[in-house]
Structures are given as C-alpha cells and as structure tokens.
C-alpha cells in the first residue's frame, strides 16, 4: 500500500476518534493538542482529515469493482 494511502487512513482514523470524543464528551482532541480550533495547525489537521476521507474512497471503489468488498477474517 502506498505511503499516501497509509497516511490518509491514519488521518481518517484520527478524525473518527476525534469526532467520537466530541460526540461523547464534547472534547476536541485536535484542538486541545494544537491550541484551539482556530489555531493554524489545528485547522491544517482538520483540512488534512477532510481531504483524507474522499481519498480513501478510491481504494474502496477499486475493491468494489474488483469484487473484494467482503471482509477478510484471519488473513
């Protein structure tokens, strides 16, 4: 898997964890780490997470076309 796909996947996971924390406890981990929601670094992370989600659609669509959408357990 190319490095950019791994980075995008990691950012999507970070975003999912962050949104889970926001939903469960009103705690924005990205903002807490990078100095608030309006801090330039926090905004950069938000943008990168946002761009990573559609990027991850490409492998999903390729797997769907190839008929590989079933989960593989024990591989």
Secondary structure, 3 states (H helix, E strand, C coil): CCHHHHHHHHHHHHHHHHHHHHHHHCCCHHHHHHCCCCCHHHHHHHHHHHHHHHHHHHHHHHHHHCCCCCCCCCC
